[in-house]
Amino acid sequence: MAALASMTGFARASGSIEGLAWAWELRSVNGRGLDVRLRLPPGFDAQEAALRDDAAKHLKRGNVSATLTAKREEAPKLAPDPAALEQVLALAIALAARIPGAPPPRAEALLGLPGVLRAAAASQDEALLPAQIAAVRAGFMEALAGLVAARREEGARLATTLAGQLDEIAALRVQAAAEASDQPAAQRARMMDNLREMLRESPSLPEERIAQEVALLAARSDVREELDRLDSHIHAARALLTEAAQVGRRFDFLVQEFNREANTLCSKSASVALTATGLKLKATIEQLREQVQNIE
């Protein structure tokens, strides 16, 4: 069975090969679709399209940030400072000429003097070796697998939370059904009593016509259809949790249907108790909606 996946996660992978040390950091958060943003150092731009394809094969939704850092590890190259070398050489030759029998200045002695040799600037555009590119690409796949695992781990926690919220919604639906069971009859009786009182004072309208209107109003206060649809939505949501893989968009649409039924239930309510239960339903459904936003 596929596991529910969240869109939130983090993963890291690092390594070194042939003088190049590299590290990948991948982060993902909620997103309507899949948006992969790559931050690559110079020399790796040509790999961007392939890396995006790799990400799309394993992720379907979320805003993903992938950052690569790479640093060459080889010892710094030394180069002579021409001006300093000329100056030191001229001074050494002049000094040797003043000392009878002194040997000429030796190259290694001159190069060892402070300031004559300096580290050459490393070239950031130096060509990468095929083995280095392959290792960095493999490192991306390693980090990507870690991100997928992190999102599934978060998805498992999310599934437990969602199941609990669905249980709470189901319990509130049962409570609402009990509170609404006699609502149409009570509504009809209450309105008939009021109208009979009015007819005693103004008997111009036929009682039969008024009874028809009262029956229509009572029918409009019947919430059994909304409760039945809520029950159907609960079963559909639990089925999505079982299906698990890539259900985020469908779950989001289903929560909108939950909200619609809860709003109608509140608008039809004719009792304080049923209204209070309807408001609890709306609050729990909103909590469900916030969690569903995290599902891939």
Residue pairs with C-beta under 8 A, 6 or more apart in sequence:
1 242
1 244
2 243
2 244
2 245
3 152
3 155
3 156
3 244
3 245
4 152
4 155
4 156
4 158
4 159
4 241
4 244
4 245
4 247
4 295
5 148
5 151
5 152
5 154
5 155
5 244
5 245
5 246
5 295
5 296
6 151
6 152
6 154
6 155
6 157
6 158
6 294
6 295
6 296
7 28
7 29
7 30
7 31
7 61
7 62
7 63
7 151
7 248
7 294
7 295
7 296
8 28
8 29
8 30
8 62
8 151
8 154
8 294
9 26
9 27
9 28
9 147
9 148
9 150
9 151
9 153
9 154
10 25
10 26
10 27
10 28
10 147
10 150
11 24
11 25
11 26
11 143
11 144
11 145
11 146
11 147
11 149
11 150
12 23
12 24
12 25
12 26
12 143
12 146
13 23
13 24
13 139
13 140
13 142
13 143
13 146
14 21
14 22
14 23
14 24
14 139
15 21
15 22
15 135
15 139
16 22
16 73
17 131
17 132
17 135
18 129
18 131
18 132
19 72
19 73
19 74
20 70
20 71
20 72
20 73
20 128
20 129
20 132
20 135
20 136
21 70
21 71
21 72
21 73
22 68
22 69
22 70
22 71
22 135
22 136
22 139
23 68
23 69
23 70
23 139
24 66
24 67
24 68
24 136
24 139
24 140
24 142
24 143
25 66
25 67
25 69
25 143
26 64
26 65
26 66
26 67
26 143
26 144
26 146
26 147
27 64
27 65
28 59
28 62
28 63
28 64
28 65
28 147
28 151
29 62
29 63
30 62
30 63
30 293
30 294
31 61
31 62
31 63
32 61
33 61
34 55
34 56
34 59
34 60
34 61
34 62
34 64
35 62
35 63
35 64
36 51
36 52
36 55
36 56
36 59
36 64
36 66
37 63
37 64
37 65
37 66
38 48
38 51
38 52
38 66
38 67
38 68
39 65
39 66
39 67
39 68
40 47
40 48
40 68
41 68
41 69
41 70
41 124
42 124
42 125
43 70
43 124
43 125
43 126
43 127
43 128
44 68
44 70
44 128
44 133
44 136
47 133
47 136
47 137
50 137
51 66
51 137
51 140
54 140
54 141
54 144
55 64
55 66
55 144
58 144
58 145
58 148
59 144
59 147
59 148
59 151
59 296
60 246
60 296
61 246
61 248
61 249
61 296
62 151
62 296
64 147
66 140
66 143
68 136
68 140
70 136
72 122
72 126
76 119
76 120
76 122
77 119
77 120
77 122
78 117
78 118
78 119
78 120
79 117
79 118
79 119
79 120
80 111
80 116
80 117
80 118
81 115
81 116
81 117
81 118
84 115
84 116
85 110
85 111
85 116
88 110
88 113
88 116
89 105
89 110
92 105
92 110
93 104
93 105
95 102
96 102
96 103
96 104
96 105
110 116
111 117
151 296
154 294
155 244
155 295
155 296
158 291
158 294
158 295
159 241
159 244
161 291
162 237
162 241
162 288
162 291
162 292
163 238
163 241
165 284
165 287
165 288
165 291
166 234
166 237
166 238
166 241
166 288
168 284
169 230
169 234
169 258
169 281
169 284
169 285
169 288
170 231
170 234
172 277
172 280
172 281
172 284
173 227
173 230
173 231
173 234
173 281
175 277
176 223
176 227
176 265
176 274
176 277
176 278
176 281
177 224
177 227
179 271
179 273
179 274
179 277
180 223
180 224
180 227
180 269
180 271
180 274
183 221
183 222
183 223
183 269
183 270
183 271
183 274
184 218
184 219
184 221
184 222
185 218
186 270
187 217
187 218
187 221
187 270
188 214
188 215
188 217
188 218
191 214
191 217
191 218
192 211
192 214
195 210
195 214
196 207
199 205
199 207
199 210
220 268
221 268
221 269
221 270
222 268
223 264
223 265
223 268
223 269
223 274
226 261
226 264
226 265
226 268
227 261
227 265
229 257
229 261
230 258
230 261
230 262
230 265
230 281
233 254
233 257
233 258
233 261
236 254
237 251
237 254
237 258
240 247
240 250
240 251
240 254
241 247
246 296
247 295
248 292
248 295
248 296
251 292
251 295
252 289
252 292
252 293
252 295
255 285
255 288
255 289
255 292
258 285
258 288
259 282
259 285
259 286
259 289
262 278
262 281
262 282
262 285
263 282
265 274
265 278
265 281
266 275
266 278
266 279
266 282
269 275
269 278
